[in-house]
Amino acid sequence: MDENVDENVDKNTTEGATEGRAGHPGEGTPPSGGGPAGAGAHGSLAGQVALVTGCGKPDGMGQGIARELAARGAALVLTDREPRGVANERQRRRGEAPPSGLVEFAGDLGRAGARVETVLADISVRDDVDRLFDTVREVHGRLDILVNNAAAPQGVDRQDVEDVPDEAFDLQIDVNVRGTYWMCRSAVPLMRAQGYGRIVNVSSMAGLTAAPGSVAYSASKAAVIGMTRALSMDLGPWGITVNAVCPGLVATSRAVLDPVADLDLAQAMAARGRAIPVGRVGMPADIGALVAFLASPDAGYVTGQAIPVDGGGLSPFPLRRPEPVLGSAV
């Protein structure tokens, strides 16, 4: 374990962080009204506590989301499996050093004035999820915003269905579905007690439209959308909204999966972006901006939605499709 990261929590706290506590209606009783602590200006998250998973990649959506929430004043609890960055396949092939990770990112936010705690956790491990929420209760005593961004790594699952190993399918379900479920279930008691909450699940356009060679991933992300809609119906009476964002092609380390053309990331993204109506690929900040809105009091009448963030495209990302078999028509 890295000496700078406690197994449970590492605090990067600045003076003057704003905290508050909403009223607590009776357990199991829908509130007559209410809102988050510190609710004020439109878009402000001051006084609120946000938990964001999957924040270890410096070019990932988790960090883009966390930046947007911090900019609006939220206190953050960030989590990932690793304290330091892990090189992706492309970086390993090039012999590049691993990128900075969760610890460095939290430190940067703390120095910029945010209140940040980090917790090492694997959301597919129930004990880790329990420990994560124990930390949230001990440090903050409340939770206003949950963003389920963590996702299983991809690779061997992206092939024809008969070639997908069982363990690769299981990994997508364990992290993307079961992990998201455990996170939501653990957040509900805190949010229901305070009569307010915002849950944002990161799904994918693959969960709405699917893509060739993605049976495991598409199935898991479609399940997240179904879970989101069901939870929104159950939790709405307690002031808790539940929504999903469905990114298309976003310029993260996960986006460049084709090892054939060893192009710089910028070149690869520019080439793929030309096929998207807005003429570019998405950036983590694009996802973060939508998540920040859905996490705010302003989005109180938006729930149960799966919102595409894909620049007007219809498929999640360009993939090489199988060549058609030519022959005479029957």
CORWO-V483607 format. One record per backbone hydrogen bond with DSSP energy under -1.0 kcal/mol. NH is the residue of the N-H (numbers start at 1). CO is the residue of the C=O. If there is no record, write none. Layout:
NH,CO / NH,CO
//
This chain:
5,2 / 10,118 / 12,116 / 29,26 / 39,36 / 44,41 / 45,72 / 48,45 / 50,75 / 51,145 / 52,77 / 53,147 / 55,79 / 60,57 / 64,60 / 65,61 / 66,62 / 67,63 / 68,64 / 69,65 / 70,66 / 71,67 / 73,70 / 74,69 / 75,48 / 76,115 / 77,50 / 78,117 / 79,52 / 92,88 / 93,89 / 94,90 / 96,91 / 103,83 / 105,101 / 106,102 / 107,103 / 108,104 / 109,105 / 110,106 / 111,107 / 112,108 / 113,110 / 114,109 / 116,12 / 117,76 / 118,10 / 119,78 / 121,80 / 125,122 / 129,125 / 130,126 / 131,127 / 132,128 / 133,129 / 134,130 / 135,131 / 136,132 / 137,133 / 138,134 / 139,135 / 140,136 / 141,136 / 144,49 / 145,49 / 146,198 / 147,51 / 148,200 / 149,147 / 158,155 / 159,157 / 163,160 / 164,161 / 169,165 / 170,166 / 171,167 / 172,168 / 173,169 / 174,170 / 175,171 / 176,172 / 177,173 / 178,173 / 179,174 / 181,177 / 182,178 / 183,179 / 184,180 / 185,181 / 186,182 / 187,183 / 188,184 / 191,187 / 192,188 / 193,189 / 194,190 / 196,191 / 197,239 / 198,144 / 199,241 / 200,146 / 201,243 / 202,148 / 203,245 / 205,247 / 207,204 / 209,205 / 214,211 / 218,214 / 219,215 / 220,216 / 221,217 / 222,218 / 223,219 / 224,220 / 225,221 / 226,222 / 227,223 / 228,224 / 229,225 / 230,226 / 231,227 / 232,228 / 233,229 / 234,230 / 235,231 / 236,232 / 238,235 / 239,236 / 240,235 / 241,197 / 243,199 / 244,305 / 245,201 / 246,307 / 248,309 / 251,282 / 252,250 / 255,252 / 257,255 / 263,261 / 268,264 / 269,265 / 270,266 / 271,267 / 272,268 / 273,269 / 274,270 / 275,272 / 276,273 / 278,311 / 279,276 / 282,249 / 286,283 / 287,283 / 288,284 / 289,285 / 290,286 / 291,287 / 292,288 / 293,289 / 294,290 / 295,291 / 296,293 / 299,296 / 300,297 / 302,299 / 304,242 / 307,244 / 309,246 / 313,310
//
